[in-house]
Amino acid sequence: MNARLDSPEMPVPDARAEAAARARQQQLTKPPGSLGRLEELACWFAGRLGSSTPQISRSEIFVFAADHGVAARGVSAFPQSVTAQMLGNFASGGAAINVLASLEGCRIEVVDVGVAGDPELPRGVRNERVRPGTRDLFSEAAMTDEELTAALGVGERCAREAVQRGAQLLIAGDMGIANTTAAACLICAFTGAPPEQVVGRGTGVDDVGLARKREVVAGALARARAATGVAVSGAALSGAALSGVAVSGAHGSATDRTGAARQLFAHLGGLEIAAMAGLYTEAARNAVPVLLDGYISAAAALAAVRLEPGTLPWMLASHRSAEAGHSAALQALGLAPLVDLGMRLGEGSGAALTLPIIKAALALHRNMATFAQAGVDGGAPAGAT
């Protein structure tokens, strides 16, 4: 295990390794801070990998696919059939995430958590189907609590298997027509932000479609809150305070707050989003960091932190999505993305794209000479911080 245990369940980053990495940064042949965010990245990974000179030799990507009953309400520019069709594209290596994963030599696994109908799965696609798509979250709960548990378990199993293979960094991607509607519901529910600030165009709906989508999200939130008696307070959130922010109707113990979060997740979420959340939580339990992707990933991250606050220190945001509401989710988590390239594809593509940046940061940290090694005047005195 890379880090010490703070509780019987969840580890915390290794503060000594991170401090040693910061001390090393002061000795490298460069002005302090001149490599900007790359220096912070190296120190962040030092704490998560338990080494003052960390190195990532194995990263793995999981793409979780599922359908959404709310697609029937016209919230996407694409038909629901695209989800199943994309499984074949992933399996044949034709999707964006396949290209990006191959550049970094990452193992990628595509997992059917709940694709609609009964499609014959392409060779290489893992069958973990909990049910054939969620129910229509506008009119009823998307999942039962049992189905939510099963979908979370899919991600947990995937994370455990990856850790057993020696993975040091995990990425969860998504595929599911209409899943930006479910993600918007979750972001609104877990941050208190209004649909007008959170709901975006997703796959590219027009103005009429966007208005319809916002109405659906607003209606789903009202239905879920009425059905559960749970509503997020309007208080501003931060990464440090996220896990402790009270949920209306759940002001009691941590168990009460977790129960409230589960109810909202089951009512408003998606099977693939739950699998992503399960992967994030289980990775943290095994002291393995996760690289978040975009909008759907952020919704899953919010849910994971609501269910298990100890997950948050193991999360790194890769990029800022162009989808409305992603910034609100990142702000709630207290995470700053590495890049902003106007992407909104999903699949884990934004996260995979930043892997070379992370590897460069770690290589610079490990391999640059210190002032003493290079015989160059400068650097902080030994033992200085």
C-alpha positions in Angstrom: 0.0 0.0 0.0 1.3 3.4 -0.9 0.0 5.4 2.1 -0.7 5.1 5.7 -4.2 4.3 7.0 -6.0 7.2 8.7 -8.9 4.9 9.5 -9.6 1.2 9.2 -11.3 1.9 5.8 -9.6 4.8 4.0 -5.9 5.6 3.6 -4.6 9.1 3.4 -1.7 10.4 1.3 1.9 10.0 2.6 2.8 13.5 4.0 6.4 12.6 4.5 6.9 11.6 0.9 5.2 14.7 -0.3 7.3 16.9 2.0 10.5 15.2 0.7 9.4 15.8 -2.8 8.9 19.5 -2.1 12.3 19.7 -0.5 13.8 18.1 -3.6 12.1 20.6 -5.8 14.0 23.4 -4.0 17.3 21.7 -4.9 16.7 21.2 -8.7 18.6 23.3 -11.1 15.9 25.9 -11.8 14.3 28.9 -10.1 11.7 27.7 -7.5 8.3 27.6 -9.1 9.6 28.0 -12.7 8.0 24.8 -13.8 4.6 26.0 -12.5 1.9 23.3 -12.0 4.4 20.6 -13.0 6.1 21.0 -9.7 2.9 20.6 -7.8 2.0 17.5 -9.8 5.2 15.8 -8.9 4.7 16.5 -5.2 1.0 15.5 -5.4 1.9 12.1 -6.8 4.8 11.7 -4.3 2.2 11.7 -1.6 -0.1 9.3 -3.4 2.5 6.8 -4.6 4.5 6.9 -1.3 7.8 7.9 -2.9 9.7 11.2 -3.0 10.6 10.5 -6.6 7.4 8.9 -7.9 7.1 7.1 -11.3 4.0 5.7 -13.0 4.6 2.6 -14.9 1.1 1.3 -15.3 -2.2 3.2 -15.9 -5.5 1.6 -16.8 -8.7 2.9 -18.3 -12.2 1.6 -17.9 -15.1 2.8 -20.1 -18.4 2.1 -18.5 -21.4 2.1 -20.9 -25.1 2.3 -20.1 -28.4 3.7 -21.3 -30.9 6.1 -19.7 -34.7 6.0 -19.8 -34.8 9.8 -19.9 -33.5 9.6 -23.4 -37.1 9.1 -24.5 -37.8 12.7 -23.6 -35.7 14.1 -26.4 -32.8 15.4 -24.3 -30.1 14.2 -26.7 -29.2 14.9 -30.3 -28.5 11.2 -30.9 -30.8 8.2 -30.7 -30.4 5.7 -27.8 -29.2 3.1 -30.3 -25.8 4.8 -30.5 -24.8 3.5 -27.1 -24.8 -0.1 -28.2 -23.3 0.8 -31.5 -20.4 2.5 -29.8 -19.6 -0.7 -28.0 -18.5 -2.1 -31.3 -16.5 1.0 -32.1 -14.7 0.7 -28.8 -14.1 -3.0 -29.3 -12.5 -2.4 -32.8 -10.3 0.4 -31.6 -12.0 3.1 -33.5 -13.0 5.5 -30.7 -11.0 8.6 -29.5 -10.2 6.9 -26.2 -8.7 3.9 -28.1 -6.4 6.2 -30.0 -5.3 8.1 -26.9 -4.9 4.9 -24.8 -2.6 3.4 -27.5 -0.4 6.4 -27.4 0.4 5.8 -23.8 0.3 2.0 -23.9 -2.7 1.9 -21.4 -4.8 -1.1 -20.9 -8.4 -0.3 -21.7 -11.5 -2.3 -20.9 -15.0 -1.5 -22.0 -17.7 -2.6 -19.6 -21.5 -2.9 -20.3 -23.2 -1.9 -17.1 -26.6 -1.3 -18.5 -27.0 -0.9 -22.3 -30.6 -1.0 -23.4 -32.1 -4.0 -25.2 -30.3 -7.3 -25.4 -27.4 -6.5 -27.8 -24.9 -9.2 -28.6 -21.7 -7.8 -27.1 -18.7 -7.5 -29.3 -15.7 -9.6 -28.4 -13.7 -8.0 -25.7 -16.6 -6.0 -24.1 -17.1 -7.1 -20.5 -20.7 -8.0 -19.6 -21.6 -6.5 -16.2 -25.1 -5.5 -17.1 -27.2 -4.6 -14.0 -30.4 -3.9 -16.0 -31.1 -2.7 -19.6 -30.8 1.0 -19.0 -32.2 3.1 -16.2 -35.8 4.1 -15.8 -37.0 7.6 -16.8 -35.6 9.8 -14.0 -38.2 12.5 -14.8 -41.1 10.3 -13.8 -39.6 7.8 -11.3 -36.4 6.7 -9.7 -33.7 5.8 -12.2 -32.5 2.9 -10.1 -33.6 1.0 -7.0 -31.1 1.0 -4.1 -30.3 -2.6 -5.0 -29.5 -1.7 -8.6 -27.3 1.2 -7.4 -25.4 -1.1 -5.1 -24.9 -3.5 -8.0 -23.6 -0.8 -10.3 -21.3 0.6 -7.7 -20.0 -2.9 -7.2 -19.1 -3.2 -10.9 -16.7 -0.3 -10.6 -15.3 -1.6 -7.3 -14.5 -4.9 -8.8 -12.8 -3.3 -11.8 -10.7 -1.2 -9.5 -9.6 -4.1 -7.4 -8.6 -6.1 -10.4 -6.6 -3.2 -11.8 -4.8 -2.8 -8.5 -4.0 -6.5 -8.4 -2.4 -6.1 -11.9 -0.2 -3.3 -10.5 -2.0 -0.2 -11.7 -0.8 3.0 -10.1 -3.3 5.4 -11.7 -6.9 4.7 -12.9 -9.2 6.5 -15.4 -12.9 6.0 -15.7 -14.6 6.9 -18.9 -18.3 6.9 -20.0 -20.6 6.1 -22.8 -24.3 6.6 -22.6 -26.8 8.6 -24.7 -28.6 11.1 -22.4 -26.1 10.7 -19.6 -25.4 14.4 -19.4 -29.0 14.8 -18.3 -28.4 12.4 -15.4 -25.1 14.1 -14.6 -26.7 17.5 -14.6 -29.3 16.3 -12.1 -26.5 14.9 -9.8 -24.4 18.1 -10.0 -27.5 20.2 -9.2 -28.4 17.9 -6.3 -25.0 17.7 -4.8 -23.9 21.4 -5.2 -27.2 23.3 -5.0 -26.5 25.0 -8.3 -29.6 25.7 -10.5 -30.3 23.8 -13.7 -29.7 27.1 -15.7 -26.1 27.1 -14.7 -25.5 23.3 -15.0 -27.4 21.9 -17.9 -25.6 22.2 -21.2 -26.0 21.0 -24.8 -24.5 17.6 -24.3 -24.3 15.9 -27.7 -25.3 19.2 -29.4 -29.0 19.8 -28.9 -30.4 23.0 -30.3 -32.0 25.8 -28.3 -35.3 24.1 -28.2 -33.7 20.9 -27.1 -31.6 22.8 -24.4 -34.8 24.3 -23.0 -36.5 20.9 -22.9 -33.5 19.4 -21.2 -33.5 22.1 -18.5 -37.2 21.5 -17.9 -36.5 17.8 -17.6 -33.7 18.3 -15.1 -35.8 20.8 -13.0 -38.7 18.4 -13.0 -36.6 15.4 -12.0 -35.0 17.3 -9.1 -38.4 18.4 -7.8 -39.7 14.8 -8.1 -36.7 13.3 -6.4 -36.8 15.8 -3.5 -40.5 15.3 -3.0 -40.1 11.5 -3.0 -37.1 11.4 -0.7 -37.5 14.4 1.5 -33.9 15.2 0.7 -32.7 18.5 -0.7 -29.2 20.0 -0.9 -28.8 23.2 1.0 -27.9 26.3 -1.0 -24.7 26.8 0.9 -21.5 27.2 -1.1 -19.4 24.1 -1.2 -15.6 23.6 -1.2 -13.4 20.6 -1.5 -12.6 20.8 2.1 -16.2 21.1 3.2 -18.0 19.0 0.6 -18.4 15.9 2.7 -19.7 17.8 5.7 -22.2 20.1 4.0 -25.6 19.3 5.5 -28.3 17.9 3.3 -31.8 19.0 4.1 -33.5 16.1 5.8 -30.1 14.6 6.7 -28.6 16.8 9.4 -27.6 13.9 11.7 -24.8 11.4 11.5 -22.5 10.6 8.7 -24.6 7.5 8.2 -27.7 9.7 7.7 -25.8 11.9 5.2 -24.6 8.9 3.3 -28.1 7.5 3.2 -29.5 10.8 1.8 -26.8 10.8 -0.9 -27.6 7.2 -1.9 -31.3 8.2 -2.3 -30.5 11.1 -4.5 -28.0 9.0 -6.5 -30.5 6.2 -7.1 -33.3 8.6 -8.1 -31.2 10.8 -10.4 -28.1 8.9 -11.5 -27.1 6.4 -14.1 -25.7 2.9 -14.0 -22.4 3.8 -15.7 -22.1 6.9 -13.4 -22.5 4.6 -10.4 -19.8 2.3 -11.7 -17.5 5.2 -12.1 -18.2 6.3 -8.6 -17.5 2.8 -7.3 -14.2 2.7 -9.1 -13.2 6.0 -7.5 -14.1 4.9 -4.0 -12.4 1.5 -4.3 -9.3 3.0 -5.8 -9.0 5.3 -2.8 -9.5 2.4 -0.4 -6.5 0.8 -2.1 -4.4 4.1 -2.0 -4.4 4.4 -5.8 -5.1 7.8 -7.3 -7.7 8.5 -10.0 -7.5 10.9 -12.9 -11.0 12.5 -13.4 -12.2 13.1 -16.9 -15.0 15.7 -17.7 -18.6 16.4 -17.0 -19.9 12.8 -16.3 -16.8 12.0 -14.4 -17.3 15.0 -12.1 -20.8 14.0 -11.4 -19.6 10.5 -10.4 -16.8 12.1 -8.3 -19.3 14.3 -6.4 -21.4 11.2 -5.7 -18.4 9.2 -4.6 -17.3 11.9 -2.2 -20.8 12.2 -0.8 -20.8 8.4 -0.2 -17.2 8.2 1.1 -15.5 11.6 1.9 -12.1 9.9 2.1 -12.2 9.4 -1.7 -11.5 13.1 -2.4 -7.7 13.3 -1.6 -7.1 10.6 -4.3 -8.7 12.6 -7.1 -6.9 14.7 -9.7 -8.9 16.7 -12.3 -7.5 16.4 -15.8 -9.3 19.0 -17.8 -12.2 21.5 -17.8 -15.1 20.4 -20.0 -16.8 22.8 -22.3 -20.1 21.4 -21.0 -22.0 23.9 -18.7 -21.8 23.0 -15.1 -18.4 21.2 -15.1 -16.8 24.3 -13.4 -19.4 24.2 -10.7 -18.7 20.6 -10.0 -14.9 21.1 -9.9 -15.3 24.1 -7.6 -17.4 22.0 -5.3 -14.7 19.4 -5.2 -12.0 22.0 -4.7 -10.1 20.7 -7.8 -8.3 22.7 -10.4 -8.0 21.0 -13.9 -4.7 20.7 -15.6 -5.9 21.9 -19.0 -8.8 23.6 -20.7 -9.1 22.6 -24.4 -12.8 23.0 -24.9 -13.4 19.3 -25.0 -16.7 17.6 -24.2 -16.4 14.1 -25.6 -16.3 11.9 -22.5 -15.0 8.3 -22.8 -12.1 9.3 -20.5 -10.5 11.2 -23.4 -9.6 14.3 -21.6 -8.0 12.3 -18.8 -6.0 10.2 -21.2 -4.8 13.3 -23.0 -3.1 14.6 -19.9 -1.2 11.5 -19.1 1.9 12.7 -21.0 1.8 15.9 -19.0 1.8 14.0 -15.8 4.6 11.7 -16.9 6.7 14.7 -18.0 6.2 16.3 -14.5 7.4 13.1 -12.8 10.3 12.7 -15.1 11.5 16.2 -14.6 11.2 15.7 -10.8 13.2 12.5 -10.9 15.8 13.1 -13.5 16.8 16.8 -13.3 20.1 17.4 -11.5 20.3 19.1 -8.2 22.4 22.2 -7.8 24.9 20.1 -5.8 25.1 17.4 -8.5 25.5 19.9 -11.3 28.1 22.0 -9.5 25.8 25.1 -9.9 25.5 27.7 -7.2 22.0 28.1 -5.8 19.2 26.0 -4.3 17.8 26.1 -0.8 20.1 25.1 2.1 19.8 21.5 3.1 16.9 21.0 5.4 15.2 24.2 4.4 11.5 24.2 3.4 
